[in-house]
Amino acid sequence: MSLLPEQLHQQLSSHVERWPGRSAAGIVQQAAPTPVSSGDAEFPFAWASVTKLLVALSCLVAVEEGTIALADPCGPPGSTVAHLLAHASGLPFDGRAPVAAPAHRRVYSNAGIELAAAHLGSRAGMPFTDYLHAGVLEPLGMTATTLAGSAAHGAAGPLSDLLRLAGEMLSPTLVSAPTWQQAVSVAWPGLGGVLPGFGRQEPCDWGLGPEIRGHKSPHWTGQANSERTYGHFGQSGSFLWVDPDAGIALCGLSDTAFGPWAKQAWPALADDVLALSQRP
C-alpha cells in the first residue's frame, strides 16, 4: 500500500512543528518513488551515531568486493569485523581495553566502529573517508554529506541525503539481498546490554551495524513498529529506522540534542505514520 503524499506531509508537519529548535523529518515508501519531507531538507545537521550506518554499509560493500571479510580478525583477541559492527567485541564505549570477551555481552562501542572503519581503510589502501565517498556516498547521490573526525559519530548532512540512505536501507542496491539480510538480522542472539538513553535490555538485539528493535522496551521507535525494524539514532537528535513489514523508512534530524523530547516525539510520530499505513 502506498500512502498519499498529502497525508504523509500533513502528519510529518504536525509533528515536526512541535519539535524544539530546527528540525526536519522524512519518509520513504517501498511502494512510492518519491520521498515526503517536512522542515528544511537541505540544512546540514549533525548525524552523530547515525554515522555508524554509513560505516556498516561501507563494510558490506567492501565484503562483496572482496576487500575485507566479516571474519577478518579485528579488535581484541577473538574479535572480528562482524563482532565490531554488532557491538559484540567486548570493547567499551571508548578505549581499546576490552571489558568482556567477544560475543558475551552487547557493549555499545564507538571504538569498535572506528576500528572497523580503520581496518577497511587499511585493506583498501586509502583513508576510510575516501572509500566511503567512492563506495557509498557518490553512488547514492549523497553529495552534501561529509565525515570529519570519528567514523562512529562524525557525519553531517541534510535530510535530503539521509532520505537517500533510508531508501537504500529499505531497498538495497549497493549490496545483494542476502548480504543485506545478514546485516539486518540479529548477530549473536540473546546478548544483553545497555541501549544508550534507554537502559538495560534483555536481549539487546543488534545486526551488523543497524540496531534491531526486537522486543526492546522502552525504545525510540513506536509501539506499532515490527520486531524486524532496524536502524539507528544519534545523540545529536537524529534517527533513521526501516520497518520492512510496513515497507516504510522514517528519518529525522534536529539541531536539538537527544533527550526527553525525542523519547516522546519520535515514537509518537512512528505510531501515527504506521497507523496511516494500516488504514483501508
Sequence and secondary structure as in RCSB ss.txt:
>XXXX:A:sequence
MSLLPEQLHQQLSSHVERWPGRSAAGIVQQAAPTPVSSGDAEFPFAWASVTKLLVALSCLVAVEEGTIALADPCG
PPGSTVAHLLAHASGLPFDGRAPVAAPAHRRVYSNAGIELAAAHLGSRAGMPFTDYLHAGVLEPLGMTATTLAGS
AAHGAAGPLSDLLRLAGEMLSPTLVSAPTWQQAVSVAWPGLGGVLPGFGRQEPCDWGLGPEIRGHKSPHWTGQAN
SERTYGHFGQSGSFLWVDPDAGIALCGLSDTAFGPWAKQAWPALADDVLALSQRP
>XXXX:A:secstr
    HHHHHHHHHHHHTTSSSSEEEEEEETT SS EEEE TTS EE GGGHHHHHHHHHHHHHHHTS  TTSB S
STT BHHHHHTT S   SSSSS SS TTT B   HHHHHHHHHHHHHHHTS HHHHHIIIIIHHHT TT EE S 
TTT EEE HHHHHHHHHHHHS SSS HHHHHHHTS SSTT  EEETTTEEESS  B SSSEE TT SS SS TTS
 TT EEEEETTTEEEEEETTTTEEEEEEESS SSHHHHHHHHHHHHHHHHHHT  
